[in-house]
Amino acid sequence: MYAPVALRFHTYRLEAGISGQDSVNQGLEYPAMLEWIEAGKRESERMAAFEDWAGRRLLLGKLQS
């Protein structure tokens, strides 16, 4: 599965089915993807427009916890 798509399935907790979930997991376990995710966690710069968008979505219950 294309890595950005796998990440979206994971982030938004989308149903992928059994074989689809295997593809998502493979994409998330790819070494370059793991490095990219870890680099993102270390990133200190925040973009208010995106932070506000995520907060509004969470408050409205659009994203699952």
PyMOL Python script that loads the backbone (N, CA, C, O; Angstrom):
from pymol import cmd

cmd.read_pdbstr("""\
ATOM      1  N   MET A   1       0.856  -1.182   0.000  1.00  0.00           N
ATOM      2  CA  MET A   1       0.000   0.000   0.000  1.00  0.00           C
ATOM      3  C   MET A   1       0.894   1.235   0.000  1.00  0.00           C
ATOM      4  O   MET A   1       1.940   1.258   0.649  1.00  0.00           O
ATOM      5  N   TYR A   2       0.480   2.235  -0.717  1.00  0.00           N
ATOM      6  CA  TYR A   2       1.177   3.514  -0.779  1.00  0.00           C
ATOM      7  C   TYR A   2       1.265   4.078   0.651  1.00  0.00           C
ATOM      8  O   TYR A   2       0.246   4.207   1.330  1.00  0.00           O
ATOM      9  N   ALA A   3       2.474   4.411   1.100  1.00  0.00           N
ATOM     10  CA  ALA A   3       2.721   4.785   2.489  1.00  0.00           C
ATOM     11  C   ALA A   3       1.813   5.905   3.015  1.00  0.00           C
ATOM     12  O   ALA A   3       1.272   5.757   4.110  1.00  0.00           O
ATOM     13  N   PRO A   4       1.617   7.020   2.290  1.00  0.00           N
ATOM     14  CA  PRO A   4       0.727   8.056   2.813  1.00  0.00           C
ATOM     15  C   PRO A   4      -0.713   7.569   3.001  1.00  0.00           C
ATOM     16  O   PRO A   4      -1.405   8.019   3.914  1.00  0.00           O
ATOM     17  N   VAL A   5      -1.158   6.670   2.156  1.00  0.00           N
ATOM     18  CA  VAL A   5      -2.512   6.124   2.301  1.00  0.00           C
ATOM     19  C   VAL A   5      -2.577   5.241   3.546  1.00  0.00           C
ATOM     20  O   VAL A   5      -3.551   5.293   4.297  1.00  0.00           O
ATOM     21  N   ALA A   6      -1.545   4.433   3.762  1.00  0.00           N
ATOM     22  CA  ALA A   6      -1.494   3.592   4.956  1.00  0.00           C
ATOM     23  C   ALA A   6      -1.544   4.458   6.212  1.00  0.00           C
ATOM     24  O   ALA A   6      -2.230   4.122   7.177  1.00  0.00           O
ATOM     25  N   LEU A   7      -0.822   5.561   6.194  1.00  0.00           N
ATOM     26  CA  LEU A   7      -0.815   6.457   7.351  1.00  0.00           C
ATOM     27  C   LEU A   7      -2.187   7.076   7.582  1.00  0.00           C
ATOM     28  O   LEU A   7      -2.599   7.244   8.730  1.00  0.00           O
ATOM     29  N   ARG A   8      -2.890   7.413   6.532  1.00  0.00           N
ATOM     30  CA  ARG A   8      -4.234   7.972   6.693  1.00  0.00           C
ATOM     31  C   ARG A   8      -5.207   6.935   7.258  1.00  0.00           C
ATOM     32  O   ARG A   8      -6.040   7.259   8.104  1.00  0.00           O
ATOM     33  N   PHE A   9      -5.101   5.704   6.795  1.00  0.00           N
ATOM     34  CA  PHE A   9      -5.947   4.652   7.365  1.00  0.00           C
ATOM     35  C   PHE A   9      -5.696   4.541   8.865  1.00  0.00           C
ATOM     36  O   PHE A   9      -6.634   4.398   9.650  1.00  0.00           O
ATOM     37  N   HIS A  10      -4.435   4.606   9.256  1.00  0.00           N
ATOM     38  CA  HIS A  10      -4.082   4.503  10.673  1.00  0.00           C
ATOM     39  C   HIS A  10      -4.550   5.738  11.448  1.00  0.00           C
ATOM     40  O   HIS A  10      -5.193   5.609  12.490  1.00  0.00           O
ATOM     41  N   THR A  11      -4.234   6.916  10.949  1.00  0.00           N
ATOM     42  CA  THR A  11      -4.551   8.166  11.638  1.00  0.00           C
ATOM     43  C   THR A  11      -6.050   8.350  11.848  1.00  0.00           C
ATOM     44  O   THR A  11      -6.486   8.727  12.935  1.00  0.00           O
ATOM     45  N   TYR A  12      -6.839   8.083  10.806  1.00  0.00           N
ATOM     46  CA  TYR A  12      -8.274   8.311  10.878  1.00  0.00           C
ATOM     47  C   TYR A  12      -9.044   7.066  11.301  1.00  0.00           C
ATOM     48  O   TYR A  12     -10.275   7.065  11.322  1.00  0.00           O
ATOM     49  N   ARG A  13      -8.303   5.994  11.642  1.00  0.00           N
ATOM     50  CA  ARG A  13      -8.897   4.741  12.112  1.00  0.00           C
ATOM     51  C   ARG A  13      -9.970   4.224  11.145  1.00  0.00           C
ATOM     52  O   ARG A  13     -11.089   3.893  11.538  1.00  0.00           O
ATOM     53  N   LEU A  14      -9.586   4.172   9.881  1.00  0.00           N
ATOM     54  CA  LEU A  14     -10.502   3.691   8.855  1.00  0.00           C
ATOM     55  C   LEU A  14     -10.496   2.169   8.810  1.00  0.00           C
ATOM     56  O   LEU A  14      -9.469   1.542   9.070  1.00  0.00           O
ATOM     57  N   GLU A  15     -11.621   1.583   8.485  1.00  0.00           N
ATOM     58  CA  GLU A  15     -11.727   0.139   8.339  1.00  0.00           C
ATOM     59  C   GLU A  15     -11.050  -0.269   7.030  1.00  0.00           C
ATOM     60  O   GLU A  15     -11.355   0.277   5.970  1.00  0.00           O
ATOM     61  N   ALA A  16     -10.134  -1.227   7.112  1.00  0.00           N
ATOM     62  CA  ALA A  16      -9.413  -1.655   5.925  1.00  0.00           C
ATOM     63  C   ALA A  16      -9.668  -3.115   5.586  1.00  0.00           C
ATOM     64  O   ALA A  16      -9.173  -3.605   4.571  1.00  0.00           O
ATOM     65  N   GLY A  17     -10.424  -3.812   6.410  1.00  0.00           N
ATOM     66  CA  GLY A  17     -10.624  -5.238   6.199  1.00  0.00           C
ATOM     67  C   GLY A  17      -9.371  -5.998   6.597  1.00  0.00           C
ATOM     68  O   GLY A  17      -8.347  -5.391   6.912  1.00  0.00           O
ATOM     69  N   ILE A  18      -9.444  -7.311   6.586  1.00  0.00           N
ATOM     70  CA  ILE A  18      -8.323  -8.123   7.051  1.00  0.00           C
ATOM     71  C   ILE A  18      -7.100  -7.969   6.152  1.00  0.00           C
ATOM     72  O   ILE A  18      -6.018  -7.639   6.637  1.00  0.00           O
ATOM     73  N   SER A  19      -7.253  -8.199   4.864  1.00  0.00           N
ATOM     74  CA  SER A  19      -6.097  -8.104   3.969  1.00  0.00           C
ATOM     75  C   SER A  19      -5.639  -6.657   3.823  1.00  0.00           C
ATOM     76  O   SER A  19      -4.444  -6.391   3.695  1.00  0.00           O
ATOM     77  N   GLY A  20      -6.576  -5.733   3.841  1.00  0.00           N
ATOM     78  CA  GLY A  20      -6.211  -4.320   3.754  1.00  0.00           C
ATOM     79  C   GLY A  20      -5.432  -3.873   4.976  1.00  0.00           C
ATOM     80  O   GLY A  20      -4.498  -3.079   4.862  1.00  0.00           O
ATOM     81  N   GLN A  21      -5.809  -4.379   6.150  1.00  0.00           N
ATOM     82  CA  GLN A  21      -5.101  -4.009   7.373  1.00  0.00           C
ATOM     83  C   GLN A  21      -3.668  -4.544   7.345  1.00  0.00           C
ATOM     84  O   GLN A  21      -2.749  -3.906   7.859  1.00  0.00           O
ATOM     85  N   ASP A  22      -3.486  -5.715   6.743  1.00  0.00           N
ATOM     86  CA  ASP A  22      -2.126  -6.237   6.574  1.00  0.00           C
ATOM     87  C   ASP A  22      -1.278  -5.272   5.752  1.00  0.00           C
ATOM     88  O   ASP A  22      -0.113  -5.036   6.071  1.00  0.00           O
ATOM     89  N   SER A  23      -1.863  -4.720   4.700  1.00  0.00           N
ATOM     90  CA  SER A  23      -1.148  -3.758   3.861  1.00  0.00           C
ATOM     91  C   SER A  23      -0.845  -2.483   4.634  1.00  0.00           C
ATOM     92  O   SER A  23       0.250  -1.931   4.523  1.00  0.00           O
ATOM     93  N   VAL A  24      -1.809  -2.015   5.414  1.00  0.00           N
ATOM     94  CA  VAL A  24      -1.600  -0.818   6.231  1.00  0.00           C
ATOM     95  C   VAL A  24      -0.443  -1.071   7.195  1.00  0.00           C
ATOM     96  O   VAL A  24       0.456  -0.240   7.321  1.00  0.00           O
ATOM     97  N   ASN A  25      -0.464  -2.217   7.874  1.00  0.00           N
ATOM     98  CA  ASN A  25       0.589  -2.527   8.840  1.00  0.00           C
ATOM     99  C   ASN A  25       1.957  -2.596   8.169  1.00  0.00           C
ATOM    100  O   ASN A  25       2.942  -2.104   8.720  1.00  0.00           O
ATOM    101  N   GLN A  26       2.026  -3.196   6.993  1.00  0.00           N
ATOM    102  CA  GLN A  26       3.293  -3.271   6.273  1.00  0.00           C
ATOM    103  C   GLN A  26       3.801  -1.872   5.937  1.00  0.00           C
ATOM    104  O   GLN A  26       4.992  -1.590   6.072  1.00  0.00           O
ATOM    105  N   GLY A  27       2.902  -1.005   5.503  1.00  0.00           N
ATOM    106  CA  GLY A  27       3.299   0.363   5.179  1.00  0.00           C
ATOM    107  C   GLY A  27       3.812   1.114   6.394  1.00  0.00           C
ATOM    108  O   GLY A  27       4.772   1.879   6.300  1.00  0.00           O
ATOM    109  N   LEU A  28       3.169   0.892   7.539  1.00  0.00           N
ATOM    110  CA  LEU A  28       3.572   1.579   8.763  1.00  0.00           C
ATOM    111  C   LEU A  28       4.865   1.019   9.343  1.00  0.00           C
ATOM    112  O   LEU A  28       5.545   1.703  10.108  1.00  0.00           O
ATOM    113  N   GLU A  29       5.207  -0.202   8.993  1.00  0.00           N
ATOM    114  CA  GLU A  29       6.422  -0.837   9.506  1.00  0.00           C
ATOM    115  C   GLU A  29       7.630  -0.618   8.586  1.00  0.00           C
ATOM    116  O   GLU A  29       8.742  -1.025   8.923  1.00  0.00           O
ATOM    117  N   TYR A  30       7.428   0.007   7.453  1.00  0.00           N
ATOM    118  CA  TYR A  30       8.504   0.276   6.515  1.00  0.00           C
ATOM    119  C   TYR A  30       9.512   1.207   7.203  1.00  0.00           C
ATOM    120  O   TYR A  30       9.114   2.239   7.743  1.00  0.00           O
ATOM    121  N   PRO A  31      10.797   0.866   7.194  1.00  0.00           N
ATOM    122  CA  PRO A  31      11.798   1.662   7.926  1.00  0.00           C
ATOM    123  C   PRO A  31      11.757   3.161   7.632  1.00  0.00           C
ATOM    124  O   PRO A  31      11.861   3.970   8.554  1.00  0.00           O
ATOM    125  N   ALA A  32      11.608   3.534   6.387  1.00  0.00           N
ATOM    126  CA  ALA A  32      11.563   4.962   6.053  1.00  0.00           C
ATOM    127  C   ALA A  32      10.334   5.626   6.671  1.00  0.00           C
ATOM    128  O   ALA A  32      10.404   6.778   7.100  1.00  0.00           O
ATOM    129  N   MET A  33       9.212   4.911   6.720  1.00  0.00           N
ATOM    130  CA  MET A  33       7.997   5.460   7.337  1.00  0.00           C
ATOM    131  C   MET A  33       8.206   5.631   8.839  1.00  0.00           C
ATOM    132  O   MET A  33       7.816   6.653   9.404  1.00  0.00           O
ATOM    133  N   LEU A  34       8.813   4.648   9.487  1.00  0.00           N
ATOM    134  CA  LEU A  34       9.082   4.752  10.927  1.00  0.00           C
ATOM    135  C   LEU A  34       9.991   5.942  11.226  1.00  0.00           C
ATOM    136  O   LEU A  34       9.770   6.661  12.200  1.00  0.00           O
ATOM    137  N   GLU A  35      11.005   6.151  10.399  1.00  0.00           N
ATOM    138  CA  GLU A  35      11.899   7.300  10.579  1.00  0.00           C
ATOM    139  C   GLU A  35      11.139   8.608  10.412  1.00  0.00           C
ATOM    140  O   GLU A  35      11.335   9.547  11.182  1.00  0.00           O
ATOM    141  N   TRP A  36      10.274   8.669   9.410  1.00  0.00           N
ATOM    142  CA  TRP A  36       9.508   9.882   9.129  1.00  0.00           C
ATOM    143  C   TRP A  36       8.556  10.202  10.277  1.00  0.00           C
ATOM    144  O   TRP A  36       8.422  11.360  10.673  1.00  0.00           O
ATOM    145  N   ILE A  37       7.892   9.172  10.811  1.00  0.00           N
ATOM    146  CA  ILE A  37       6.969   9.367  11.932  1.00  0.00           C
ATOM    147  C   ILE A  37       7.728   9.863  13.157  1.00  0.00           C
ATOM    148  O   ILE A  37       7.285  10.794  13.828  1.00  0.00           O
ATOM    149  N   GLU A  38       8.864   9.249  13.449  1.00  0.00           N
ATOM    150  CA  GLU A  38       9.664   9.675  14.599  1.00  0.00           C
ATOM    151  C   GLU A  38      10.169  11.103  14.427  1.00  0.00           C
ATOM    152  O   GLU A  38      10.181  11.873  15.387  1.00  0.00           O
ATOM    153  N   ALA A  39      10.582  11.462  13.224  1.00  0.00           N
ATOM    154  CA  ALA A  39      11.018  12.835  12.964  1.00  0.00           C
ATOM    155  C   ALA A  39       9.871  13.819  13.197  1.00  0.00           C
ATOM    156  O   ALA A  39      10.081  14.912  13.723  1.00  0.00           O
ATOM    157  N   GLY A  40       8.672  13.430  12.808  1.00  0.00           N
ATOM    158  CA  GLY A  40       7.506  14.281  13.037  1.00  0.00           C
ATOM    159  C   GLY A  40       7.213  14.480  14.514  1.00  0.00           C
ATOM    160  O   GLY A  40       6.807  15.566  14.927  1.00  0.00           O
ATOM    161  N   LYS A  41       7.415  13.449  15.302  1.00  0.00           N
ATOM    162  CA  LYS A  41       7.201  13.563  16.751  1.00  0.00           C
ATOM    163  C   LYS A  41       8.193  14.521  17.389  1.00  0.00           C
ATOM    164  O   LYS A  41       7.885  15.179  18.382  1.00  0.00           O
ATOM    165  N   ARG A  42       9.389  14.593  16.809  1.00  0.00           N
ATOM    166  CA  ARG A  42      10.415  15.504  17.341  1.00  0.00           C
ATOM    167  C   ARG A  42      10.250  16.934  16.826  1.00  0.00           C
ATOM    168  O   ARG A  42      10.876  17.851  17.356  1.00  0.00           O
ATOM    169  N   GLU A  43       9.437  17.133  15.826  1.00  0.00           N
ATOM    170  CA  GLU A  43       9.255  18.454  15.222  1.00  0.00           C
ATOM    171  C   GLU A  43       8.632  19.407  16.240  1.00  0.00           C
ATOM    172  O   GLU A  43       7.635  19.076  16.882  1.00  0.00           O
ATOM    173  N   SER A  44       9.219  20.573  16.380  1.00  0.00           N
ATOM    174  CA  SER A  44       8.711  21.541  17.358  1.00  0.00           C
ATOM    175  C   SER A  44       7.845  22.625  16.715  1.00  0.00           C
ATOM    176  O   SER A  44       7.058  23.274  17.404  1.00  0.00           O
ATOM    177  N   GLU A  45       7.982  22.826  15.415  1.00  0.00           N
ATOM    178  CA  GLU A  45       7.186  23.853  14.744  1.00  0.00           C
ATOM    179  C   GLU A  45       5.733  23.394  14.633  1.00  0.00           C
ATOM    180  O   GLU A  45       5.471  22.243  14.286  1.00  0.00           O
ATOM    181  N   ARG A  46       4.813  24.267  14.917  1.00  0.00           N
ATOM    182  CA  ARG A  46       3.389  23.963  14.809  1.00  0.00           C
ATOM    183  C   ARG A  46       2.743  24.986  13.887  1.00  0.00           C
ATOM    184  O   ARG A  46       3.114  26.159  13.882  1.00  0.00           O
ATOM    185  N   MET A  47       1.782  24.528  13.116  1.00  0.00           N
ATOM    186  CA  MET A  47       1.048  25.416  12.218  1.00  0.00           C
ATOM    187  C   MET A  47      -0.361  25.564  12.790  1.00  0.00           C
ATOM    188  O   MET A  47      -1.145  24.615  12.787  1.00  0.00           O
ATOM    189  N   ALA A  48      -0.666  26.747  13.272  1.00  0.00           N
ATOM    190  CA  ALA A  48      -1.918  26.989  13.984  1.00  0.00           C
ATOM    191  C   ALA A  48      -3.136  26.542  13.186  1.00  0.00           C
ATOM    192  O   ALA A  48      -4.076  25.991  13.760  1.00  0.00           O
ATOM    193  N   ALA A  49      -3.139  26.764  11.899  1.00  0.00           N
ATOM    194  CA  ALA A  49      -4.309  26.407  11.087  1.00  0.00           C
ATOM    195  C   ALA A  49      -4.597  24.912  11.184  1.00  0.00           C
ATOM    196  O   ALA A  49      -5.759  24.511  11.252  1.00  0.00           O
ATOM    197  N   PHE A  50      -3.563  24.093  11.191  1.00  0.00           N
ATOM    198  CA  PHE A  50      -3.760  22.651  11.269  1.00  0.00           C
ATOM    199  C   PHE A  50      -4.066  22.205  12.688  1.00  0.00           C
ATOM    200  O   PHE A  50      -4.875  21.300  12.893  1.00  0.00           O
ATOM    201  N   GLU A  51      -3.435  22.825  13.659  1.00  0.00           N
ATOM    202  CA  GLU A  51      -3.706  22.491  15.049  1.00  0.00           C
ATOM    203  C   GLU A  51      -5.157  22.838  15.402  1.00  0.00           C
ATOM    204  O   GLU A  51      -5.842  22.058  16.065  1.00  0.00           O
ATOM    205  N   ASP A  52      -5.618  24.005  14.958  1.00  0.00           N
ATOM    206  CA  ASP A  52      -6.993  24.415  15.230  1.00  0.00           C
ATOM    207  C   ASP A  52      -7.982  23.480  14.542  1.00  0.00           C
ATOM    208  O   ASP A  52      -9.008  23.126  15.122  1.00  0.00           O
ATOM    209  N   TRP A  53      -7.678  23.079  13.307  1.00  0.00           N
ATOM    210  CA  TRP A  53      -8.558  22.186  12.569  1.00  0.00           C
ATOM    211  C   TRP A  53      -8.720  20.872  13.316  1.00  0.00           C
ATOM    212  O   TRP A  53      -9.839  20.384  13.474  1.00  0.00           O
ATOM    213  N   ALA A  54      -7.620  20.297  13.776  1.00  0.00           N
ATOM    214  CA  ALA A  54      -7.676  19.022  14.486  1.00  0.00           C
ATOM    215  C   ALA A  54      -8.450  19.180  15.788  1.00  0.00           C
ATOM    216  O   ALA A  54      -9.244  18.310  16.146  1.00  0.00           O
ATOM    217  N   GLY A  55      -8.227  20.274  16.491  1.00  0.00           N
ATOM    218  CA  GLY A  55      -8.938  20.503  17.745  1.00  0.00           C
ATOM    219  C   GLY A  55     -10.439  20.632  17.540  1.00  0.00           C
ATOM    220  O   GLY A  55     -11.224  20.081  18.312  1.00  0.00           O
ATOM    221  N   ARG A  56     -10.835  21.348  16.514  1.00  0.00           N
ATOM    222  CA  ARG A  56     -12.272  21.487  16.229  1.00  0.00           C
ATOM    223  C   ARG A  56     -12.885  20.133  15.894  1.00  0.00           C
ATOM    224  O   ARG A  56     -13.982  19.808  16.348  1.00  0.00           O
ATOM    225  N   ARG A  57     -12.170  19.355  15.101  1.00  0.00           N
ATOM    226  CA  ARG A  57     -12.675  18.023  14.716  1.00  0.00           C
ATOM    227  C   ARG A  57     -12.847  17.145  15.953  1.00  0.00           C
ATOM    228  O   ARG A  57     -13.849  16.443  16.086  1.00  0.00           O
ATOM    229  N   LEU A  58     -11.878  17.185  16.850  1.00  0.00           N
ATOM    230  CA  LEU A  58     -11.970  16.365  18.049  1.00  0.00           C
ATOM    231  C   LEU A  58     -13.126  16.823  18.936  1.00  0.00           C
ATOM    232  O   LEU A  58     -13.863  16.004  19.485  1.00  0.00           O
ATOM    233  N   LEU A  59     -13.274  18.136  19.069  1.00  0.00           N
ATOM    234  CA  LEU A  59     -14.355  18.654  19.908  1.00  0.00           C
ATOM    235  C   LEU A  59     -15.727  18.286  19.335  1.00  0.00           C
ATOM    236  O   LEU A  59     -16.675  18.049  20.083  1.00  0.00           O
ATOM    237  N   LEU A  60     -15.819  18.243  18.033  1.00  0.00           N
ATOM    238  CA  LEU A  60     -17.101  17.904  17.395  1.00  0.00           C
ATOM    239  C   LEU A  60     -17.330  16.392  17.350  1.00  0.00           C
ATOM    240  O   LEU A  60     -18.383  15.937  16.905  1.00  0.00           O
ATOM    241  N   GLY A  61     -16.362  15.628  17.801  1.00  0.00           N
ATOM    242  CA  GLY A  61     -16.499  14.177  17.827  1.00  0.00           C
ATOM    243  C   GLY A  61     -16.371  13.533  16.465  1.00  0.00           C
ATOM    244  O   GLY A  61     -16.854  12.419  16.261  1.00  0.00           O
ATOM    245  N   LYS A  62     -15.726  14.214  15.523  1.00  0.00           N
ATOM    246  CA  LYS A  62     -15.592  13.670  14.166  1.00  0.00           C
ATOM    247  C   LYS A  62     -14.496  12.629  14.097  1.00  0.00           C
ATOM    248  O   LYS A  62     -14.547  11.733  13.254  1.00  0.00           O
ATOM    249  N   LEU A  63     -13.495  12.733  14.979  1.00  0.00           N
ATOM    250  CA  LEU A  63     -12.418  11.753  14.987  1.00  0.00           C
ATOM    251  C   LEU A  63     -12.624  10.836  16.190  1.00  0.00           C
ATOM    252  O   LEU A  63     -13.019  11.289  17.265  1.00  0.00           O
ATOM    253  N   GLN A  64     -12.365   9.592  16.009  1.00  0.00           N
ATOM    254  CA  GLN A  64     -12.485   8.649  17.099  1.00  0.00           C
ATOM    255  C   GLN A  64     -11.260   8.747  17.982  1.00  0.00           C
ATOM    256  O   GLN A  64     -10.170   9.064  17.506  1.00  0.00           O
ATOM    257  N   SER A  65     -11.431   8.479  19.260  1.00  0.00           N
ATOM    258  CA  SER A  65     -10.271   8.505  20.153  1.00  0.00           C
ATOM    259  C   SER A  65      -9.744   7.111  20.361  1.00  0.00           C
ATOM    260  O   SER A  65      -8.765   6.922  21.084  1.00  0.00           O
TER     261      SER A  65
END
""", "prot")
cmd.dss("prot")
cmd.show_as("cartoon", "prot")
cmd.util.cbc("prot")
cmd.orient("prot")
